[in-house]
Amino acid sequence: MGLWDYQQYVIDQKLLSIRQTYLIKDPAGTELGKIEKKLISLGPKYSITDATGAEVGKIEGKIIAVRPTYNILDPAGTTLATIKKKLFALFGGEYWFENPQGQEIMRAKGNFLAYEYKINDASGQPLAEVSKKILSIRDSYSINILRPDANRYLVMSAVICIDACEHPNR
């Protein structure tokens, strides 16, 4: 099975790493890929690789923006989606995702500081649930894909962007 063929994923932040690194695993603990933050760059930039080391995507944060904003790119550098944080939300936080044409394609709502949130499609139907793993010494959380048509790459990228926004000093 390939990196984007699973219904459940576990993301572990690697301890004792020079740069911010996340390991993408299946529920049994098999490493499927990794996400690494570049050491030196203008604005946050991440590279996503599969288990063979092949780059499968990129995430680039904008340096100058009113709100935290990240672009999700394919390996060639084409923008697939933009993730933005809602500045004011009455209950919990909220992020939304736009395609390159500016149309909303997904939305995340919930308690981001506690890693308990859902990612929904534009009509409000659930695509994925994210929750913190219990009894973990490092930041580790599980992603449960709820629908077969969910774009796993966008969901995984969203989790990393939300983590970077909500926990910037790690």
C-alpha positions as CSV (number, residue, x, y, z in Angstrom):
1,M,0.0,0.0,0.0
2,G,1.1,3.5,-0.7
3,L,1.4,6.5,1.7
4,W,-2.1,7.8,0.9
5,D,-3.9,4.4,0.9
6,Y,-4.6,4.1,4.7
7,Q,-7.8,4.9,6.7
8,Q,-5.8,5.6,9.9
9,Y,-2.5,7.4,10.5
10,V,-0.3,8.2,13.5
11,I,1.9,11.3,13.5
12,D,4.8,11.4,16.0
13,Q,7.0,14.4,16.4
14,K,10.5,13.1,16.4
15,L,12.4,13.8,19.6
16,L,16.0,15.1,19.7
17,S,16.0,16.3,16.1
18,I,17.9,19.3,14.8
19,R,14.9,20.3,12.7
20,Q,11.2,19.8,13.3
21,T,10.4,16.3,12.0
22,Y,7.2,14.4,12.1
23,L,7.0,10.6,11.3
24,I,3.9,9.4,9.5
25,K,3.0,5.8,10.6
26,D,0.2,3.3,10.2
27,P,-1.6,2.2,13.4
28,A,0.9,-0.8,13.8
29,G,3.8,1.6,14.0
30,T,5.3,1.1,10.5
31,E,6.9,4.2,9.2
32,L,5.1,5.4,6.0
33,G,6.9,8.7,5.5
34,K,8.0,11.9,7.1
35,I,7.6,15.6,7.2
36,E,10.6,17.8,7.8
37,K,10.9,21.5,8.3
38,K,13.7,23.2,6.4
39,L,16.4,24.5,8.7
40,I,16.9,27.8,6.8
41,S,14.2,29.5,4.9
42,L,12.1,32.7,4.7
43,G,8.9,31.5,6.4
44,P,8.2,28.0,7.5
45,K,8.7,25.3,4.8
46,Y,8.2,21.6,5.0
47,S,9.0,18.7,2.7
48,I,6.9,15.6,2.7
49,T,8.5,12.3,1.7
50,D,7.3,8.7,1.4
51,A,9.0,5.7,2.9
52,T,11.4,5.5,-0.1
53,G,12.5,9.1,0.5
54,A,10.7,10.4,-2.6
55,E,9.2,13.9,-2.2
56,V,5.4,13.7,-2.5
57,G,4.6,17.3,-1.5
58,K,5.5,20.6,0.2
59,I,4.0,23.1,2.6
60,E,5.0,26.7,2.6
61,G,3.9,29.3,5.2
62,K,3.5,32.9,4.2
63,I,5.8,35.4,6.0
64,I,3.7,38.5,5.7
65,A,0.0,37.8,6.3
66,V,-2.8,39.1,8.5
67,R,-3.6,35.6,9.7
68,P,-1.5,32.4,9.7
69,T,-1.6,31.1,6.1
70,Y,0.0,28.1,4.5
71,N,0.1,26.8,0.9
72,I,0.0,23.1,0.1
73,L,2.0,22.3,-3.0
74,D,2.5,19.2,-5.1
75,P,6.1,18.0,-5.7
76,A,6.4,20.3,-8.8
77,G,5.5,23.4,-6.7
78,T,1.9,23.9,-7.9
79,T,-0.5,25.1,-5.2
80,L,-3.2,22.7,-4.5
81,A,-4.8,24.5,-1.5
82,T,-4.3,27.4,0.9
83,I,-5.1,27.0,4.6
84,K,-6.0,30.0,6.7
85,K,-6.8,30.5,10.3
86,K,-10.0,32.3,11.3
87,L,-9.0,35.2,13.5
88,F,-12.1,35.2,15.7
89,A,-14.2,32.2,16.6
90,L,-16.8,32.1,19.4
91,F,-16.2,28.4,20.4
92,G,-12.8,26.8,19.8
93,G,-10.7,27.5,16.7
94,E,-11.4,27.3,13.0
95,Y,-9.4,26.9,9.8
96,W,-10.6,26.9,6.3
97,F,-9.1,25.6,3.1
98,E,-9.4,27.1,-0.4
99,N,-8.5,25.7,-3.8
100,P,-6.4,27.9,-6.1
101,Q,-9.5,29.6,-7.4
102,G,-10.4,30.8,-3.9
103,Q,-13.3,28.4,-3.3
104,E,-13.7,26.8,0.1
105,I,-13.0,23.0,-0.1
106,M,-12.6,22.0,3.6
107,R,-12.9,23.4,7.1
108,A,-11.4,22.3,10.4
109,K,-13.2,23.0,13.8
110,G,-12.5,22.0,17.3
111,N,-10.1,22.3,20.2
112,F,-6.7,22.5,18.4
113,L,-4.6,23.0,21.5
114,A,-5.9,19.6,22.8
115,Y,-5.6,18.0,19.3
116,E,-9.3,17.2,19.2
117,Y,-10.9,18.4,16.0
118,K,-12.7,17.4,12.8
119,I,-12.0,18.2,9.2
120,N,-15.1,18.6,7.1
121,D,-15.8,19.2,3.4
122,A,-17.3,22.5,2.1
123,S,-20.8,21.2,2.8
124,G,-20.0,20.4,6.4
125,Q,-19.8,16.6,6.1
126,P,-16.9,15.0,8.1
127,L,-13.8,13.9,6.2
128,A,-11.4,13.1,9.1
129,E,-11.0,13.3,12.9
130,V,-7.8,14.2,14.6
131,S,-7.1,13.4,18.3
132,K,-4.1,13.3,20.6
133,K,-2.8,9.9,21.5
134,I,-3.1,9.1,25.2
135,L,0.0,8.2,27.2
136,S,2.6,9.6,24.8
137,I,5.9,11.3,25.9
138,R,6.0,13.3,22.7
139,D,3.4,15.1,20.6
140,S,1.7,12.2,18.9
141,Y,-1.8,12.1,17.5
142,S,-4.0,9.9,15.3
143,I,-5.9,10.8,12.2
144,N,-8.9,8.8,11.3
145,I,-10.1,9.2,7.7
146,L,-13.9,8.9,7.7
147,R,-14.6,8.8,3.9
148,P,-12.9,7.1,1.0
149,D,-13.0,10.3,-1.1
150,A,-11.1,12.3,1.5
151,N,-7.9,13.8,0.0
152,R,-5.4,12.3,2.5
153,Y,-2.5,14.5,1.4
154,L,-4.6,17.7,2.1
155,V,-5.8,16.2,5.4
156,M,-2.2,15.3,6.5
157,S,-0.9,18.7,5.4
158,A,-3.7,20.5,7.3
159,V,-2.7,18.7,10.5
160,I,0.9,19.8,10.2
161,C,-0.1,23.4,9.4
162,I,-2.5,23.5,12.3
163,D,0.1,22.1,14.6
164,A,2.6,24.8,13.4
165,C,0.1,27.6,14.1
166,E,-1.2,26.3,17.5
167,H,2.2,25.2,18.9
168,P,4.8,27.6,17.3
169,N,7.4,27.4,20.0
170,R,8.1,23.7,19.8
